[in-house]
């Protein structure tokens, strides 16, 4: 005997009209996103009050709900899948990966254990091997696929914490941190905020870390690093979030290896530079580290909610992600929950696999180099237009400023409000700056020129005000 709501959902699966509606709306969004304003209009935002309704008492009509999402929700999105969004190092999504994600959503797999989803376990294993090869990491490297670099970084630091304490004769899983031997944490003053967040969550708070000065490009100053020892967790960076600069991995890692310290590299968007023959010099020496964190949804351009923790010490990662339970059915195959904090989660490996396989080594290198070329076009054209360049453009990040801090902030606001393009602001060496992140495969030379024109128009408006 079936209930009325069961009958309704079985009918949706059989009739498929709701899925046809979703496809039609998705195609309409794809067809129009490139020609709309990058940020929603105020009218579109005001219409969102439609969603301020009481929770319905009775089941609703699915087709009408999708129509509501498309007609009211779609215009209120930020056009990140176009070519003129340059904010927050947010990537676009490779079309093949989007299609794979659609299919994966229908599969609705939980990749926690091999017995739950053999296909996702296999694709995670393949992605682990491919990423290790692309990035030039040690062959024994293992990977966990998580939601973002915030979690991936926490996993890498947890593995390092476990390994350092185990070496000192302390089992943090059994005995916790109370009374544990101290761990030193050494990192750049320019480290990303998610690193400090991860340290706080792991009980290695900000007030006890050893901050190292950075140079004028935001790289850790290796000459000013304290002497390391075998209870040190050293954190390096592949891609400064403002300047895009890469730390000197060879020198820093050599010092860490001599001291038997653990090295983690935060490579949210920059680690993938290793996959390009023309950019891999930026990541020289990363293979000497112990763990690495990187996003798929930034410069790799997977759909959102996709990242990797990579670690060459399998035992340290698995032990730090410990998972026990009488009901858990481990196998001789890959049981993915061993490598991440989650048990139940989304099958992110499918779109990661689809992105890597679609692009291949050549396509991935071309895409990464295209992002770099876009940043260099911004550098050349904005510099020619009279804006001050504040960083050496080595990857995909560009920082500019106007004549005064006040003009910089006013120009940024005008550009953001124009709808022509969108980029963010930041602080750099005590002054406000405009930060441009070229992260979308869809960005063309015309998009850059159009965006530069928006900057010039904004400056003219500010000067004439």
N, C-alpha and C positions, 0 to 999 in steps of 0.2 A: 504494500500500500504506500502510495506517495502522497506527500503533503502538497498543498497548493503552490508553495514557493518552489518546491522541487520540480513540479510540473512546468512552472514558468521557466525555470532555468534549462530544463531538458528541451523545451520548445525553442529557446534561444539558440541552443547548440544545433538543433535540427534545421531550423529555418535560416540561420546564418545572416539574417538581415542586419542585425546589430553590428556584425563584423564588416559587412559591406558598407555600412554607414561610416564606421571608423576609418576604413580605407579611403573612402571618398573625401572625408574631412582631412585626412593626413595628406593626400595628394594635393588638395586645395591649398593647404598650408605651405607645402613645398613649392608650389607654383607661384605663390605671392610673397613669400618672406623676403626675397632679395630686393623687392621694390618698395617695401614699406619702411617706415621710420625704424631706426634701430631700437629706440625706446618707445614704449606705448604712449599714445596721446593721453591727455588728461581725461578726455571723454571716455576712452577705453577703461581707464582706471576707475573712473566714477561709476561705470556700469557694473563693476564687481560687487556692488552692494546687493545685486540680485542674489548672491550666494548667502546673504545674511538672512536665513530663513530657519524656522524651527525644523527639527528633525521630523520627517514625515511619519505619520502613524502607519500608513499602509505601503506596501511595495509600489514602486514607481515604474514608469515605462522607460526601458533602457534606451530606446532610440531617441526619445525626447531629452534624456539626460545628456547623451552624446552631442545632440544639437546645441544644447545649452553650453556645454564645454567649448564647442567650436565657435559658436557665434559670440559668446561673451568672454570665454577664456583665451582663445587664440589671439585676438587683438591686444590682449593685456600681457602677452609674453614679450620678453626681450629677444630680439632677433639674433641669437647667438649662432644660428646655422647659416647666416649670411656671411658676407665677406668683410663687413665693416665694424665688427665688434672686437675691441682690443683691450677688454678689461679683465682684471683678476687672473690672468693666465688661464682663461677658460677656453678649452678647445671646441672644435666642431665635432661632427660624428661622420665617419666614413660610411657612405650609403649602404655598402654590403654589410657592414656591421649592424646598422640599424635594422636591415631586413632580417639578419640572423637573430637579433634581439626579439623582433616580433615573433618569430618562430619559437624562440626559447620561452617567451611568455606563455605560449600555448602549451609547451611541454610542462611548464611549472615544476621544474626539478629542484630538489634540495640536494646539493652536492656534498653534504656532510660526510657521508660514507659511500664507499664503492657500491655496497649492496643497494643503496637508495638510488644511485644514478651512475651506472657504469660509463655511459657516454660522457658525462661531464668530468668524471674522474680521468678518463682517457685524455680529454681535451686540456685539462689542467696539466697533466703530465707533459703533453706536447708543448704547451705554452711555456712551461718551466724550461724545457730543453731549448726551445727556440730563443727565448729571452736570454738565457745564459750564453748561448752562442753569439747572438747579436751584440750583446754588451761586452763580450770578451771576458766573462767571469770564470772562476775556477769550475772545472767540470763537475765537482761534487756539490755545487750550489743547489739548494732546494728553494721552492717558492710557495708562498701562500697568496691567494688572490682575495683581496679585501676591498672595502668600499672606497678608500682614498688614502693619500699619503699620510694623513693624520694618524690613521690606524696602523698603516704600514710602518711608520716611524716608531710608534709605540711598541710594535712587535719586535723590531730590530733592537731597540734599546732594552726591551725585556729579555731578549736572548743574551745580549751583552751583560746585563745585570746578573742573570743566572750563571753564565759562564765564569764571570769574575769572582762571584761569591763561592761557586763550587770549587774553584781553584784555591780559594782561601780556606776551604774546609767547611763551608756553610751551605746548607740546603735551604734556599729561600722558599721553596714550595712547602717544605715541612715546618720550618721555623720562623718564617716571616722576616721582617726587617728589624724587629726589636732586638737589640743586642748584636746585630750583624756587623761584620767588619765594614768599615767605611769604604764607599766607592767614590773615587774622584771623577768628576765630570768636567771635561775641558772642551770648550766650544767657542766659536766666534761671537763677538758682540753683534754681528750681523746675521746670526742664525734666525731662521724663520720662527714665527710665533708658535707654530704647531709643534716644534721641537720642545719649547719650554712647556707647552701644554702636556706633551707626552711625559716629560720628566716629572711634572707635578703629579700626574696620575700614577706614576711608578714610585712615588715617595722619594724622588731625587730632586727636590724643589729648587727654584731659581736662586734663592739666597745662599745656597751652598755650592753653586757651580763656579768654575774658574773661567771667567770671560777673557778672551784674547782679543786685542785690538785688530781691526781690519784695515787694509790699505785703502787707497783712494777709489778703488773699484769695488770694494766690499769683499775682497778675498781675505781669508784668515792670514795674519802675518806670522808665518812659521817661525821667523827669527824671535818673535816675542812670546812663543808658546812656552809654558812652564816645562820643566823637566818631567817627562812621563815615567810611570812605573807600572807594575803588573796588576795594579788595582784601578787603572785609569780607563774610563770610557771616553774616547775622543770622537767628537762629532764634526764631520766635514760637510761641505755643501757643493753640489753640482748644479750651479745656476742660482746666483743671488736673485732673490725675488724682485729686486728693483733694477739692478744693473745687468743681470744675466751672467755675471762673472763666475768663473770656476776656481775653486781652491787648487793649490799646488799639491796634488795628491801624492805624487812621487816622494817629495821631501817629507811631507807630514806622515805618510804611511811608513816610510823607512824608519823614522824616529819611533813610531809606535811599535813596529815589529821588533826593534832592538830592545824595547822596554817590555815586550809581551803584553801590550795594552790592546784593548778591543777598539776597532774603528768602525763607526757607522757612517755611511754617506747618505745624506738627504738629497735625493735627486728627483724631486717631484716632476719637474719638467725638463731638466737638463740632462738627466742620465742617458736619455735616448740619443744624445749627440754621438755616443759611442757607436751607434749603428750606421753612421755616415762616414765614408772614407775621408771626406773633406772636412769633417767636423770632429773626428775622433781624437784629434790632438788635444781638444779641450778636456777630455776625460782620461788622459794618459795617467796610468797608475791606479785607477779605481779597482783593478783586480787584486790589489794588495790589501783591501779592506776586508772586514769580516761580515758585514751586512749592508744592505742597500734598500732604500725605499723609493718607489717611483709610481707615478700615476699613469694610467692608460688614457684617461679622459682629458689630458692636457695636450702636449705636443704629439702624442701618438694618435690622438683623434678617435679613440673609441667612444661609444656613448657613455653617459655619466654613470658614476657609481662603479668604478673599475680601477684597481690599483694592485701593486705587487709588493710584497716583502720578500726579498731574496737574502739567503743566508748560507754561508759555506759550511757552517757547523750545524748539521741536521739535528743532532741530539740537543744542542742548546735551544734551537727554535722549538722543537717538539716539547721539550721539558718545560719551557716557559709558557707554552700554550696548553698546558696539561688539561686533559679531559678524561674523566673517569665516570663509570656508571655501569651497573650490572646489566642493563639492557642494551648497551652499546655493542654492536656486532662488527668488530674490526676484521679485516681480511688481509690476504697476502698482497693485495693490490693497493693502489693509492687511496688512502682514506683522508680526504682533504681537511677534515676538521682538526687534524693533528698540526696543521701549519697556520691556523688562524685563531683569533679569539672566539669566533662564532661557531655554533653548531649549525642550526638552520640558517640558510642564507640563499640569496639569489645566485643563479648559475652564470656568474659574470664571465667565466672562462670562454663561453661560446662566442661572445662578441669580440673578446680579446683574440681568440683563435682566428675568427673571421677577418679581423683587421690585419693581423700579421700575414695570414695566408693570401689575402687579396693583394696586399701591397708587395709582398716578397721583399727580399733584401734591396733590390733596385728601387722599387716604388717607395719604400720607406725612406731610403736615402734621399730620393728626389723630393719627397714631401717635407722632410726636415730641412733640407737645403733651401726649399722654397720659402719656408717660414723665415729663415735667416736672410734670404734675399729681400723679402718684404720689409724686414726691419732695417736693412741697409738702405733701401729706397726711402723709407721714412727719414733716416739719418741724413741722407743727401738732400732731399727736397726741403725738409724743415730747416736744415742748416742754411741752405741757399735762400730760404725765406726770412732769415734773420733770427730764428730761435736759437737759444743757447743749448748746445748738446752737453750733457753732464756725465755721459758714460762712453766707454769704448764699446761699440756694438759688436759683440762677438757671437751672439746667438740670436735670440728673438726679442730681446728687451731693449726699449729705447726710453731714455729719460730726457726731458727737455724742460726749459724754464723760459720765462719772459724777462723783461728788463727789471722788474721788481716783483717781490713776493705777492703783492696785491694784484698785479696784472696777471701773474701766473694763475692764481686762484680764480680770478674773474674770467679768464680765457677758458679754463677748464670747465667752469659752470656753463659758459655759453656754448661750448662744444657739446657737452652732455645734453643740454636742452635743445640743441639744433635737430637732433634726430638723424643727422647725416652719418655720424659714427659715434662710438662710445669708448672712452678710455677712463682710467682711474687716476687718482692723485695719491701722492705719498709724501714722505719727508726724507730728504737726503742731505746729510751734512748740515743740518740746521735750517734748511729752507724748504718751502713747499715746492713740489715738482709735479709734472704731468708724466704719467707712466703709460707707455704704449706696449702692449703685449701682442705680438703677432702669433696667433695660435691656431688659426683656422685654415684647413686645406683649401677653402673656397676663396681666400683673399687673393685678388688679382692686382696687377699694376694699376688698373683703372680704379680699384677700390682705394689704393694708397693715394693716388693723385686726388681723388675726390675728397678723401679725408684730410689731406694736407690743405686743400682749398678751404675746407671747413675751419681749420685752424687759423688760416689767414683772415677769413671773414670774421671769425670771433675776435681776433686781435684788433681788427679795424673797428669793430663795434665797441670794444673796450676803450680804445684810444679816443674815439669820437664822443664817448658818453660824458 
